[in-house]
Amino acid sequence: MKKFWNNKKVLITGGGGFIGSNLSDRLISMGAKVYSLEKNSSKKAFLEKSSLPNKTIIQGDICNKKFIDNLFKKEDFEICFHLAARPLVLEGRANEAPLETFKVNIMGTLNILEAVRNYKTRGLIMASTSHVYGKNKLPFLEEYFPRPSSPYETSKACADILAQTYKEHYKLPVAIARFVNVYGPGDYNQRIIPKTIQLVLKNESPQLYDNIAKRSYLYIDDAVDGYIYLAEKINELVKNRSNIIYNFGTEEVYSTKNIIENILFLMKSDIKPIIIKGARDKEIASQYVSIKKSKEILQWNPKVSIVEGLKNTIKWHKLKK
């Protein structure tokens, strides 16, 4: 709804990341004034992105409470998308450094919640993940109590609970988006889809574990739609406590083997994956969500099929090679 976003001041924490940068571009195209908060941005990238119309790059750390307070006080944001976090990707660094993970994902989130409360931001959309469900019955439903089993999952579950507390006790306009694995153009991280594409482009074999891990994958445009749908309906949703958590995914589930084979087929490659015996340590075998609530209440539906999404992603990586 372009009218909703026209001239709205929007903060995106973690705005320089894969999802954050795509969300920024979409919001700017709809008329919003976007402020992208990034902890680490190279001088070149900073100058390039800062030259975009209606986009302001801000360098700072969500763990710095004084900085966050001053930023919210100065800018008077109408909507905040909180995407900044210590991620699970990049060689699993979130689980390798639990103290830093808890600091960023919990205390950083608390700083954002306090700023939203103190400076009357009209809406806060929290980025969460299907990982918080842990070992629950499939497909995961929003009403399930989180069962995290790793530092990353636990940190995100704690952030979710903090957001729910602030919504309930302080009546904050908060909504939580729990996503499955998001993929698409712009993703350089070491997730299965971009990593496999990059290896094949270098004529190298991807690794395939022989356990049957099953996941759901959501194309970036559909993920951005989910954030926008939540923000546009935030005031309506927060009137009811049960309406603040939403799953976003697809109703299709794929094994890692399916994904790698699809990529090899679409890239017309005869490379054979390297089969590694034994399950990955501590990996949950299957993770996917029910999207019934998002479809019925938000009228949100994923539009991009896995084949179309992979084709777009492969094309982008080839152009960036």
Backbone bond lengths (Angstrom), bond angles and torsions (degrees), N, CA, C in turn:
res aa  C-N    CA-C-N  psi(-1)  N-CA   C-N-CA  omega(-1)  CA-C   N-CA-C  phi
1 M - - - 1.450 - - 1.532 108.49 -
2 K 1.341 116.73 96.83 1.463 120.58 -173.03 1.522 112.61 -61.17
3 K 1.320 117.46 -36.05 1.455 120.83 -178.24 1.520 110.91 -60.26
4 F 1.311 117.46 -37.28 1.459 122.45 -179.77 1.513 111.08 -59.99
5 W 1.347 117.67 -39.01 1.457 122.06 -172.49 1.526 114.10 -91.69
6 N 1.296 117.79 -9.85 1.467 120.23 -174.63 1.532 111.92 -57.66
7 N 1.343 115.89 117.11 1.472 124.18 178.99 1.529 114.94 64.28
8 K 1.336 118.15 12.95 1.461 120.43 176.87 1.531 110.12 -72.71
9 K 1.333 116.29 136.46 1.464 121.03 176.42 1.528 108.21 -86.69
10 V 1.338 115.05 117.40 1.463 121.11 -173.71 1.526 109.84 -123.25
11 L 1.323 116.41 129.83 1.462 121.32 173.43 1.522 109.19 -102.25
12 I 1.333 116.03 132.89 1.463 121.54 172.84 1.519 107.44 -119.97
13 T 1.333 117.35 109.47 1.458 119.18 173.89 1.531 107.35 -78.70
14 G 1.317 116.10 140.20 1.470 118.44 -173.26 1.513 110.87 71.36
15 G 1.332 116.17 28.82 1.464 120.95 -175.22 1.514 114.89 -69.01
16 G 1.339 117.07 -13.26 1.463 119.23 179.37 1.503 113.72 -89.62
17 G 1.331 117.37 -3.27 1.456 120.83 -178.93 1.515 113.00 -80.42
18 F 1.313 115.53 -179.22 1.460 122.44 -178.17 1.532 112.08 -55.84
19 I 1.316 116.79 -55.55 1.463 119.59 -178.58 1.521 110.90 -73.65
20 G 1.330 116.86 -42.25 1.458 120.64 -178.33 1.512 114.10 -59.41
21 S 1.329 116.96 -40.48 1.471 120.00 -179.16 1.523 111.11 -70.35
22 N 1.338 117.35 -36.40 1.468 120.09 176.02 1.519 111.62 -67.59
23 L 1.331 116.36 -39.51 1.456 120.81 177.07 1.527 110.30 -64.66
24 S 1.323 117.29 -41.23 1.471 121.61 177.33 1.519 111.17 -56.68
25 D 1.330 115.49 -49.88 1.466 120.22 -178.07 1.524 111.71 -59.35
26 R 1.334 116.17 -42.66 1.465 119.41 -178.80 1.533 110.96 -65.67
27 L 1.330 116.86 -44.49 1.456 120.66 -178.54 1.525 111.77 -64.42
28 I 1.319 116.61 -39.39 1.464 120.34 177.68 1.523 110.16 -63.27
29 S 1.339 116.64 -40.00 1.470 120.38 178.99 1.530 111.53 -64.61
30 M 1.344 116.67 -20.44 1.462 121.46 -179.83 1.528 111.90 -97.38
31 G 1.338 116.27 3.80 1.463 119.97 174.09 1.506 116.53 101.07
32 A 1.349 117.88 2.66 1.463 120.39 -178.68 1.520 111.47 -77.06
33 K 1.324 115.72 156.96 1.462 122.69 171.88 1.520 106.72 -101.03
34 V 1.313 116.64 108.67 1.459 121.94 -170.65 1.529 111.70 -99.66
35 Y 1.321 114.80 133.37 1.458 122.54 173.63 1.532 106.60 -113.99
36 S 1.316 116.37 115.63 1.456 121.64 -175.19 1.521 109.50 -102.27
37 L 1.330 116.57 112.57 1.459 121.68 179.86 1.522 109.22 -90.54
38 E 1.326 116.07 119.60 1.457 121.39 -175.91 1.522 109.48 -132.88
39 K 1.314 116.34 131.55 1.464 120.06 -179.99 1.517 111.53 -74.98
40 N 1.323 115.32 -42.93 1.460 120.29 -178.54 1.522 109.70 -127.48
41 S 1.313 116.08 114.85 1.459 120.70 177.69 1.520 107.79 -139.74
42 S 1.342 116.29 124.28 1.460 118.90 -179.59 1.523 110.13 -63.00
43 K 1.332 116.05 156.21 1.462 119.95 -179.17 1.524 111.17 -59.00
44 K 1.334 116.44 -40.79 1.464 120.48 179.80 1.518 110.87 -63.74
45 A 1.346 116.25 -48.44 1.469 120.15 -179.77 1.517 110.56 -63.79
46 F 1.326 115.63 -38.61 1.463 120.82 179.61 1.526 110.54 -59.85
47 L 1.325 116.31 -47.03 1.463 120.33 -178.47 1.522 111.76 -67.60
48 E 1.342 116.04 -40.19 1.465 119.99 -179.69 1.521 111.15 -63.68
49 K 1.318 117.08 -48.53 1.465 120.95 -175.87 1.524 112.27 -74.57
50 S 1.335 115.97 -30.58 1.462 118.89 -179.67 1.513 112.14 -70.30
51 S 1.338 116.71 -18.55 1.461 120.02 -179.36 1.522 112.19 -81.76
52 L 1.358 116.62 -7.72 1.455 119.65 -179.64 1.524 110.10 -71.41
53 P 1.339 117.48 141.73 1.466 119.51 177.96 1.522 111.15 -64.76
54 N 1.320 115.97 140.83 1.475 122.72 177.11 1.522 113.72 62.79
55 K 1.356 117.07 23.30 1.461 119.23 176.34 1.526 109.98 -132.36
56 T 1.327 114.51 128.28 1.456 120.96 178.06 1.524 108.94 -120.87
57 I 1.327 116.51 125.69 1.460 120.97 178.01 1.526 108.80 -92.80
58 I 1.322 115.67 129.16 1.455 121.61 177.81 1.522 107.80 -121.07
59 Q 1.316 116.46 126.05 1.457 119.65 178.43 1.521 109.54 -97.69
60 G 1.317 116.31 125.90 1.450 120.12 -178.40 1.514 111.60 -178.76
61 D 1.328 115.29 175.02 1.458 122.52 -172.88 1.530 109.67 -119.36
62 I 1.317 117.30 126.66 1.472 120.18 -179.85 1.527 111.62 -65.87
63 C 1.328 118.00 -17.08 1.462 120.69 178.73 1.530 112.28 -80.59
64 N 1.318 116.91 -9.19 1.466 122.08 178.06 1.527 108.25 -91.18
65 K 1.330 116.28 96.30 1.472 120.84 -173.93 1.528 112.11 -60.93
66 K 1.307 117.37 -42.02 1.459 120.47 -178.97 1.523 111.12 -61.87
67 F 1.330 116.16 -42.51 1.467 121.03 178.29 1.526 110.75 -62.37
68 I 1.337 116.62 -46.49 1.469 120.28 -179.10 1.525 110.54 -63.22
69 D 1.324 117.80 -44.45 1.465 121.03 179.12 1.527 111.27 -58.97
70 N 1.328 116.09 -46.19 1.468 120.42 -178.92 1.523 111.54 -64.69
71 L 1.330 116.37 -37.08 1.464 121.00 179.97 1.526 110.56 -64.47
72 F 1.322 117.16 -48.79 1.473 120.85 -179.76 1.532 111.27 -65.66
73 K 1.308 116.16 -38.38 1.471 120.12 179.58 1.524 111.14 -64.81
74 K 1.327 116.20 -41.99 1.466 121.37 -177.47 1.520 112.49 -70.84
75 E 1.325 117.81 -43.01 1.459 120.76 -168.35 1.536 114.68 -95.79
76 D 1.326 118.49 -22.31 1.467 121.23 179.18 1.533 111.42 52.46
77 F 1.337 115.67 62.22 1.460 121.34 -178.59 1.529 110.62 -67.78
78 E 1.325 115.56 145.87 1.459 120.43 176.10 1.525 111.55 -89.65
79 I 1.339 115.69 -38.21 1.464 121.19 179.88 1.524 108.14 -133.28
80 C 1.343 116.17 140.96 1.461 120.86 173.64 1.520 109.15 -126.08
81 F 1.331 115.74 128.31 1.463 122.10 170.59 1.527 106.36 -102.99
82 H 1.322 117.04 114.59 1.464 120.43 -177.67 1.531 109.74 -96.98
83 L 1.335 115.68 97.23 1.460 122.41 -178.59 1.523 112.42 -108.96
84 A 1.333 117.84 -15.89 1.460 120.51 -175.74 1.522 110.78 -63.93
85 A 1.330 115.57 133.97 1.468 120.88 -179.98 1.518 109.11 -168.04
86 R 1.302 114.95 160.78 1.468 119.05 169.37 1.520 106.12 -82.90
87 P 1.337 117.77 117.11 1.470 120.16 -168.46 1.513 114.19 -83.28
88 L 1.330 113.43 163.56 1.460 121.00 175.99 1.520 110.81 -78.01
89 V 1.336 116.74 -29.84 1.458 121.09 -176.97 1.520 110.47 -73.79
90 L 1.316 117.15 -169.12 1.468 123.42 -174.79 1.528 109.77 61.23
91 E 1.318 114.00 62.83 1.459 122.65 177.70 1.534 112.64 59.80
92 G 1.319 115.92 34.99 1.457 120.14 174.63 1.511 114.50 62.87
93 R 1.339 116.55 32.66 1.466 118.75 -171.49 1.524 113.26 -64.20
94 A 1.322 119.16 -26.70 1.464 120.42 179.07 1.517 111.21 -61.91
95 N 1.324 117.25 -38.18 1.459 120.85 -178.61 1.522 112.70 -82.86
96 E 1.322 116.91 -17.02 1.459 120.83 179.47 1.524 112.03 -85.09
97 A 1.321 117.96 -17.13 1.463 122.22 -179.01 1.524 109.06 -132.99
98 P 1.334 118.07 72.63 1.465 120.70 -172.99 1.526 114.73 -60.47
99 L 1.333 118.96 -37.95 1.463 120.11 -178.82 1.525 111.38 -62.36
100 E 1.322 116.14 -44.78 1.467 120.28 179.03 1.525 110.47 -67.67
101 T 1.325 116.71 -37.64 1.463 121.29 178.46 1.520 111.18 -61.82
102 F 1.333 116.65 -47.01 1.469 119.97 178.69 1.521 111.29 -65.04
103 K 1.320 116.46 -39.17 1.467 120.24 179.80 1.521 111.37 -61.17
104 V 1.331 116.65 -50.45 1.463 120.76 -176.45 1.526 111.44 -70.54
105 N 1.317 116.57 -50.17 1.463 120.20 -171.45 1.523 113.99 -78.10
106 I 1.335 116.82 -24.74 1.467 119.48 178.77 1.528 111.00 -101.04
107 M 1.328 117.45 -58.72 1.467 119.54 -178.04 1.532 111.57 -67.02
108 G 1.322 117.21 -36.02 1.472 119.81 176.74 1.515 110.76 -62.19
109 T 1.333 115.83 -42.96 1.468 120.19 177.74 1.527 111.26 -64.61
110 L 1.321 116.48 -40.04 1.465 120.26 178.34 1.532 111.05 -61.23
111 N 1.326 117.12 -39.13 1.467 120.68 177.27 1.522 111.39 -62.35
112 I 1.335 116.33 -40.37 1.468 120.43 178.67 1.529 110.37 -66.91
113 L 1.312 116.90 -44.44 1.470 120.54 179.37 1.536 111.55 -60.74
114 E 1.321 116.54 -41.90 1.464 120.67 178.74 1.533 111.14 -64.36
115 A 1.334 115.72 -40.44 1.471 119.03 179.04 1.525 111.10 -66.48
116 V 1.314 117.09 -41.22 1.474 121.21 177.24 1.526 109.98 -61.78
117 R 1.331 116.20 -41.23 1.468 120.40 179.36 1.532 111.84 -66.60
118 N 1.326 116.74 -45.90 1.463 120.98 -173.59 1.520 113.77 -75.59
119 Y 1.341 116.25 -28.58 1.468 118.65 -175.00 1.526 112.68 -114.45
120 K 1.347 115.55 16.59 1.461 122.70 167.13 1.530 114.03 57.91
121 T 1.324 116.49 40.02 1.463 119.84 173.59 1.525 108.90 -61.00
122 R 1.334 116.88 138.23 1.466 120.59 -170.85 1.521 114.31 -77.63
123 G 1.326 117.36 -17.62 1.456 119.14 -179.90 1.522 111.15 -163.90
124 L 1.339 116.56 138.47 1.464 122.35 176.96 1.523 108.76 -127.38
125 I 1.336 115.78 121.23 1.465 121.48 176.73 1.522 107.41 -107.51
126 M 1.316 116.14 117.91 1.463 122.54 -177.15 1.525 111.03 -96.58
127 A 1.331 115.54 129.75 1.462 120.47 175.52 1.520 109.43 -83.27
128 S 1.323 116.36 119.74 1.457 120.61 175.68 1.528 108.56 -123.41
129 T 1.297 116.50 -162.41 1.464 120.58 -173.16 1.527 110.88 -151.60
130 S 1.305 115.45 154.14 1.467 120.12 176.12 1.529 111.15 -69.11
131 H 1.335 117.02 -13.06 1.470 120.65 178.95 1.527 112.22 -62.39
132 V 1.337 118.07 -23.87 1.472 119.28 -177.15 1.527 111.88 -65.43
133 Y 1.331 117.50 -22.09 1.463 120.18 -177.54 1.527 112.39 -71.19
134 G 1.334 116.41 -25.41 1.458 119.26 178.60 1.509 113.03 59.93
135 K 1.332 115.96 -131.54 1.465 121.09 -178.09 1.518 110.40 -96.48
136 N 1.315 116.21 71.56 1.460 123.32 176.06 1.520 109.61 -107.14
137 K 1.327 115.98 168.34 1.462 121.44 177.36 1.531 110.20 -65.61
138 L 1.318 115.90 139.56 1.468 122.08 -178.22 1.523 111.41 -95.42
139 P 1.366 116.70 148.06 1.463 127.35 -7.83 1.531 110.49 -73.67
140 F 1.332 116.32 154.95 1.456 120.97 -177.91 1.532 110.85 -68.15
141 L 1.322 115.19 133.88 1.464 121.90 177.08 1.526 109.92 -109.10
142 E 1.332 116.38 150.24 1.458 121.14 -176.92 1.524 112.95 -59.44
143 E 1.323 118.17 -29.88 1.460 120.24 -176.94 1.525 113.63 -78.97
144 Y 1.344 117.80 -7.62 1.461 120.06 177.96 1.528 110.53 -62.94
145 F 1.334 115.93 143.09 1.453 119.76 172.77 1.521 108.11 -80.09
146 P 1.345 118.43 134.34 1.468 120.83 -178.39 1.533 112.20 -57.63
147 R 1.330 115.61 143.10 1.465 121.65 176.40 1.527 109.34 -131.21
148 P 1.332 117.17 64.98 1.467 120.45 -176.65 1.522 112.18 -70.20
149 S 1.334 115.69 152.17 1.465 119.63 -179.31 1.524 112.78 -135.84
150 S 1.338 117.36 9.55 1.465 121.00 177.80 1.526 108.35 -140.73
151 P 1.333 118.40 162.19 1.469 120.58 178.94 1.526 113.28 -55.07
152 Y 1.337 117.88 -42.66 1.466 119.90 -179.23 1.524 110.74 -63.05
153 E 1.330 116.29 -51.29 1.471 120.71 -179.52 1.529 110.95 -59.25
154 T 1.320 116.82 -42.83 1.458 121.49 -178.84 1.519 111.32 -64.78
155 S 1.326 116.82 -42.38 1.465 120.39 -179.70 1.523 111.06 -62.95
156 K 1.326 116.92 -40.20 1.467 120.09 179.69 1.529 111.38 -71.92
157 A 1.328 116.93 -36.66 1.464 120.20 176.74 1.526 110.58 -64.31
158 C 1.330 117.08 -40.92 1.471 120.97 177.38 1.527 110.81 -62.83
159 A 1.330 116.45 -42.07 1.468 120.21 178.35 1.523 110.37 -62.01
160 D 1.327 116.82 -40.30 1.470 121.37 176.91 1.530 111.19 -59.58
161 I 1.321 115.60 -46.69 1.467 120.27 -177.39 1.530 110.56 -66.53
162 L 1.322 117.17 -38.73 1.467 120.43 175.21 1.523 110.43 -58.61
163 A 1.327 116.39 -46.08 1.465 120.64 -179.15 1.530 110.81 -62.11
164 Q 1.336 116.64 -41.67 1.465 120.05 178.57 1.533 111.23 -64.70
165 T 1.324 116.36 -36.80 1.469 121.08 178.02 1.528 110.90 -64.45
166 Y 1.323 116.33 -45.38 1.463 120.23 -179.79 1.525 111.06 -66.17
167 K 1.310 116.18 -35.08 1.459 119.28 177.73 1.523 109.90 -65.36
168 E 1.330 115.74 -45.82 1.462 120.44 -174.47 1.531 112.13 -73.86
169 H 1.330 116.54 -46.49 1.467 120.07 -174.01 1.532 113.25 -81.75
170 Y 1.344 115.63 -40.76 1.466 119.31 -176.60 1.528 112.88 -103.87
171 K 1.319 116.35 1.97 1.462 122.12 179.05 1.529 111.91 60.02
172 L 1.329 116.42 35.54 1.465 119.85 178.23 1.523 110.74 -71.66
173 P 1.336 117.76 143.61 1.471 121.37 176.19 1.531 110.11 -80.54
174 V 1.324 115.80 84.24 1.466 122.35 -174.53 1.523 110.73 -118.46
175 A 1.335 116.21 139.86 1.464 121.52 170.74 1.524 108.10 -134.19
176 I 1.326 115.91 146.51 1.463 121.68 -176.10 1.528 109.49 -116.89
177 A 1.334 115.44 126.50 1.469 120.84 179.86 1.524 109.24 -107.04
178 R 1.324 116.73 117.00 1.462 121.07 178.25 1.525 109.41 -104.11
179 F 1.318 115.28 112.55 1.464 121.86 -174.11 1.525 112.32 -104.19
180 V 1.327 114.89 149.19 1.461 121.53 166.88 1.533 106.88 -80.42
181 N 1.328 117.70 -167.02 1.463 120.96 -179.03 1.528 110.44 -66.66
182 V 1.337 116.31 120.16 1.462 121.87 -179.97 1.531 109.04 -97.49
183 Y 1.326 116.40 136.57 1.470 120.77 -178.44 1.528 109.27 -139.69
184 G 1.334 115.17 168.76 1.456 119.00 175.90 1.516 112.71 143.15
185 P 1.337 117.82 -178.13 1.465 122.17 178.33 1.525 111.62 -56.72
186 G 1.322 115.40 137.94 1.460 120.42 179.32 1.508 114.26 100.94
187 D 1.332 117.38 -6.03 1.464 120.94 -176.94 1.528 109.90 -95.69
188 Y 1.334 115.97 112.06 1.466 121.66 177.49 1.530 111.66 -101.76
189 N 1.327 117.57 -0.52 1.458 120.38 -174.81 1.523 111.71 -69.43
190 Q 1.325 114.97 166.30 1.458 120.42 -175.64 1.527 112.62 -87.80
191 R 1.322 116.00 43.83 1.458 120.60 173.01 1.524 108.87 -82.57
192 I 1.328 115.70 167.32 1.458 120.22 -171.01 1.531 113.28 -58.42
193 I 1.348 118.26 -41.02 1.467 119.67 -175.48 1.532 112.22 -71.93
194 P 1.334 120.45 -56.76 1.464 118.29 179.58 1.525 112.98 -63.89
195 K 1.325 116.99 -35.66 1.465 120.15 -179.55 1.525 111.21 -64.11
196 T 1.332 117.04 -43.74 1.464 120.69 179.31 1.526 111.20 -64.24
197 I 1.334 116.62 -44.72 1.469 120.50 179.48 1.527 110.83 -59.91
198 Q 1.326 116.55 -45.30 1.465 120.21 -178.97 1.520 111.96 -64.25
199 L 1.337 117.12 -38.33 1.466 120.22 178.15 1.529 111.21 -65.55
200 V 1.326 116.45 -44.04 1.467 119.80 -179.68 1.529 110.79 -64.38
201 L 1.325 117.32 -38.60 1.471 120.61 177.45 1.532 111.49 -62.29
202 K 1.333 116.69 -26.50 1.469 121.23 177.41 1.529 111.79 -94.83
203 N 1.353 115.03 8.41 1.456 121.88 -179.43 1.530 112.20 61.33
204 E 1.324 115.12 36.85 1.457 121.61 177.95 1.521 109.75 -114.64
205 S 1.324 116.22 155.64 1.467 121.02 -176.46 1.519 111.83 -86.69
206 P 1.340 117.08 132.99 1.469 119.64 173.42 1.523 110.10 -74.45
207 Q 1.330 116.57 157.15 1.456 121.61 176.92 1.521 110.05 -91.99
208 L 1.310 115.44 138.67 1.454 120.52 179.43 1.522 109.05 -131.99
209 Y 1.326 116.21 115.79 1.463 120.18 176.68 1.530 108.86 -76.36
210 D 1.313 116.10 145.97 1.467 118.46 -173.25 1.527 113.32 -84.50
211 N 1.335 117.30 -0.41 1.458 118.05 172.39 1.527 109.89 -79.03
212 I 1.306 116.91 158.58 1.462 120.46 -175.44 1.535 109.81 -99.08
213 A 1.320 115.51 79.93 1.464 120.30 175.41 1.527 108.56 -81.22
214 K 1.330 116.66 130.44 1.468 120.72 -178.14 1.525 109.85 -118.39
215 R 1.329 115.09 134.78 1.453 121.41 -177.37 1.531 110.19 -141.45
216 S 1.332 114.99 164.10 1.455 122.02 171.68 1.524 107.00 -110.63
217 Y 1.329 116.83 143.76 1.463 122.09 -175.80 1.521 109.71 -125.16
218 L 1.339 115.43 134.32 1.464 121.05 -176.13 1.523 109.76 -120.54
219 Y 1.329 115.86 128.20 1.462 120.69 -179.29 1.520 110.33 -69.89
220 I 1.319 116.61 146.58 1.457 122.75 -173.01 1.532 113.18 -55.90
221 D 1.318 118.65 -40.64 1.474 120.42 -179.50 1.523 111.45 -62.66
222 D 1.337 116.70 -37.42 1.461 120.61 178.39 1.530 110.79 -70.21
223 A 1.340 116.54 -35.39 1.464 120.24 177.07 1.526 110.73 -65.09
224 V 1.319 116.68 -43.76 1.470 121.40 178.24 1.526 109.84 -61.51
225 D 1.335 116.34 -41.09 1.473 120.01 175.68 1.532 110.53 -56.13
226 G 1.330 116.50 -42.34 1.458 120.58 -179.36 1.516 112.04 -59.68
227 Y 1.312 116.91 -45.62 1.473 120.84 177.82 1.525 110.84 -60.72
228 I 1.305 116.08 -44.95 1.466 120.28 -176.27 1.527 111.34 -68.02
229 Y 1.326 117.32 -41.35 1.467 120.75 177.92 1.533 110.43 -60.01
230 L 1.338 116.44 -42.22 1.457 120.00 179.50 1.524 111.68 -63.64
231 A 1.314 116.10 -45.68 1.468 120.21 -177.87 1.522 111.67 -63.36
232 E 1.322 116.31 -40.56 1.461 119.79 -176.97 1.533 112.12 -68.59
233 K 1.342 115.94 -24.41 1.463 119.24 -177.65 1.526 112.75 -110.49
234 I 1.347 117.16 13.35 1.451 121.02 -171.80 1.522 113.31 -56.75
235 N 1.313 117.80 -44.78 1.469 120.15 -177.00 1.524 112.38 -64.68
236 E 1.305 115.86 -35.46 1.461 121.02 178.50 1.528 111.24 -71.70
237 L 1.345 115.62 -39.82 1.460 120.64 -173.95 1.520 113.16 -70.75
238 V 1.341 117.24 -39.83 1.460 119.85 -171.82 1.528 113.35 -74.28
239 K 1.310 118.02 -5.32 1.453 120.26 175.99 1.528 111.38 -66.68
240 N 1.322 114.95 -22.41 1.462 120.78 -178.65 1.522 109.15 -121.03
241 R 1.315 117.52 121.90 1.462 121.92 -175.30 1.530 112.54 -55.30
242 S 1.319 116.60 -37.03 1.463 120.15 -176.04 1.524 112.81 -73.25
243 N 1.312 116.75 -6.91 1.461 119.57 -174.31 1.519 114.69 -100.71
244 I 1.331 118.82 15.15 1.472 117.58 -176.07 1.529 114.12 -98.20
245 I 1.320 118.92 -10.17 1.472 121.33 179.59 1.526 109.48 -112.12
246 Y 1.344 115.64 130.44 1.466 120.43 -178.63 1.525 110.70 -136.19
247 N 1.325 115.10 133.30 1.463 121.73 172.70 1.521 110.09 -85.72
248 F 1.337 115.33 143.33 1.459 120.87 173.94 1.525 108.63 -132.57
249 G 1.310 115.19 122.63 1.460 120.77 179.67 1.516 108.20 -168.44
250 T 1.304 116.25 -151.70 1.462 120.80 174.21 1.520 107.29 -131.39
251 E 1.296 116.39 173.52 1.466 120.02 177.66 1.525 110.89 -96.09
252 E 1.330 115.44 14.73 1.463 121.32 177.85 1.525 109.20 -109.04
253 V 1.325 116.59 136.92 1.460 122.04 -178.63 1.529 108.48 -123.91
254 Y 1.338 115.68 135.12 1.467 120.66 -176.97 1.516 110.90 -130.22
255 S 1.315 115.65 144.49 1.463 120.00 171.10 1.529 108.16 -80.12
256 T 1.314 116.00 161.28 1.464 120.44 175.53 1.526 110.12 -57.08
257 K 1.323 115.84 -37.04 1.469 121.61 178.60 1.535 109.99 -61.36
258 N 1.341 117.54 -44.16 1.471 121.31 177.89 1.523 111.03 -57.69
259 I 1.329 116.65 -45.93 1.464 121.59 -176.25 1.521 110.62 -64.69
260 I 1.320 117.42 -47.74 1.470 120.67 -179.05 1.523 110.53 -63.49
261 E 1.322 117.32 -42.87 1.465 120.46 179.88 1.526 111.28 -64.78
262 N 1.327 118.09 -38.22 1.463 121.52 176.55 1.524 111.60 -62.82
263 I 1.315 116.36 -43.21 1.465 120.75 179.75 1.530 110.31 -63.90
264 L 1.329 116.99 -46.05 1.468 120.79 179.45 1.523 110.85 -61.02
265 F 1.335 117.02 -40.76 1.471 121.03 178.95 1.520 111.04 -64.77
266 L 1.331 117.02 -47.25 1.470 120.93 -177.49 1.526 112.20 -68.03
267 M 1.337 116.49 -27.07 1.468 120.48 178.53 1.527 111.97 -90.89
268 K 1.354 114.57 3.24 1.468 120.66 179.89 1.531 111.34 52.98
269 S 1.295 115.92 44.62 1.458 121.90 -177.33 1.525 110.97 -105.63
270 D 1.319 116.22 141.75 1.465 120.53 176.10 1.535 111.35 -103.23
271 I 1.320 115.90 14.48 1.464 121.00 176.13 1.527 109.71 -65.05
272 K 1.319 115.69 140.55 1.462 120.78 178.64 1.532 109.61 -103.79
273 P 1.324 117.74 134.07 1.462 119.79 177.34 1.525 111.77 -64.29
274 I 1.321 116.15 151.16 1.460 121.73 172.88 1.533 107.57 -86.15
275 I 1.329 116.36 118.27 1.457 120.76 -177.87 1.532 109.69 -86.07
276 I 1.330 115.45 125.36 1.457 120.90 179.05 1.527 108.32 -109.53
277 K 1.314 116.38 124.18 1.458 121.51 -176.57 1.528 111.32 -74.03
278 G 1.315 115.42 140.92 1.454 120.65 174.93 1.506 113.11 92.21
279 A 1.323 115.77 148.11 1.460 121.47 -179.28 1.520 110.60 -71.38
280 R 1.322 116.55 151.79 1.456 120.98 174.14 1.522 109.23 -66.64
281 D 1.315 115.38 137.44 1.453 121.44 -175.85 1.528 112.12 -56.71
282 K 1.318 115.87 125.71 1.468 124.00 173.40 1.530 114.20 66.40
283 E 1.315 118.94 10.78 1.462 120.74 179.38 1.528 110.37 -78.85
284 I 1.332 116.10 133.16 1.456 120.85 175.40 1.527 108.31 -74.93
285 A 1.320 116.44 130.50 1.463 120.69 -170.74 1.525 113.22 -61.73
286 S 1.332 117.87 -45.47 1.458 120.65 -174.81 1.521 111.12 -135.21
287 Q 1.325 115.75 134.87 1.463 121.60 178.28 1.528 108.89 -143.77
288 Y 1.322 116.22 114.87 1.458 120.19 171.88 1.525 108.50 -158.72
289 V 1.325 115.71 160.37 1.471 120.36 -168.63 1.526 112.36 -119.79
290 S 1.325 114.22 159.53 1.459 120.88 167.27 1.524 107.63 -84.10
291 I 1.331 117.43 135.46 1.467 120.46 177.72 1.533 110.73 -113.34
292 K 1.319 115.36 17.30 1.470 120.24 -178.34 1.528 111.78 -57.67
293 K 1.325 116.99 -42.88 1.465 120.91 -177.64 1.529 111.56 -64.94
294 S 1.326 117.52 -44.89 1.468 120.92 179.15 1.522 111.65 -63.78
295 K 1.325 116.28 -36.92 1.459 120.19 179.38 1.519 111.51 -69.04
296 E 1.330 116.57 -42.25 1.466 119.95 -175.05 1.526 113.05 -78.57
297 I 1.327 117.93 -42.40 1.464 120.63 -174.37 1.527 112.40 -89.78
298 L 1.331 116.81 -42.57 1.470 119.93 -177.88 1.523 112.73 -89.80
299 Q 1.323 116.52 -15.19 1.468 121.35 -173.12 1.531 110.72 61.67
300 W 1.325 115.21 32.83 1.466 122.29 178.56 1.518 109.25 -96.18
301 N 1.327 116.05 138.72 1.457 121.85 176.13 1.517 109.46 -141.80
302 P 1.331 118.55 135.95 1.468 119.09 173.67 1.517 109.41 -67.23
303 K 1.320 116.62 136.37 1.470 120.69 -175.06 1.527 113.69 -108.60
304 V 1.324 117.11 -24.55 1.471 120.84 -171.07 1.530 110.46 -99.08
305 S 1.328 116.38 121.41 1.465 121.59 178.98 1.531 109.95 -71.26
306 I 1.319 116.57 162.42 1.461 120.54 -179.84 1.528 110.98 -62.38
307 V 1.325 117.89 -37.42 1.464 120.53 -179.47 1.527 110.83 -67.08
308 E 1.329 116.37 -46.86 1.462 119.93 178.65 1.528 110.53 -63.07
309 G 1.327 116.00 -42.83 1.462 120.16 -179.72 1.518 112.10 -63.66
310 L 1.326 117.17 -42.59 1.464 120.48 178.54 1.525 111.31 -65.75
311 K 1.326 117.05 -39.72 1.467 119.98 177.40 1.525 110.93 -59.77
312 N 1.323 117.06 -45.86 1.465 121.33 179.35 1.525 111.26 -62.65
313 T 1.320 115.68 -39.84 1.465 120.95 -177.95 1.525 110.91 -69.64
314 I 1.313 116.42 -42.94 1.473 121.09 177.75 1.529 110.26 -61.63
315 K 1.317 116.69 -44.83 1.466 121.71 178.89 1.520 111.08 -58.10
316 W 1.340 117.16 -43.47 1.454 121.31 -178.97 1.523 110.53 -64.28
317 H 1.340 117.27 -44.61 1.468 120.96 -179.50 1.531 111.09 -64.63
318 K 1.311 117.16 -35.99 1.470 119.94 177.99 1.522 111.42 -64.40
319 L 1.338 115.41 -39.85 1.474 120.16 178.82 1.518 111.54 -67.94
320 K 1.341 117.35 -30.57 1.463 121.32 -177.94 1.517 113.21 -88.89
321 K 1.319 116.24 -5.19 1.467 120.78 -176.67 1.531 111.24 -61.83
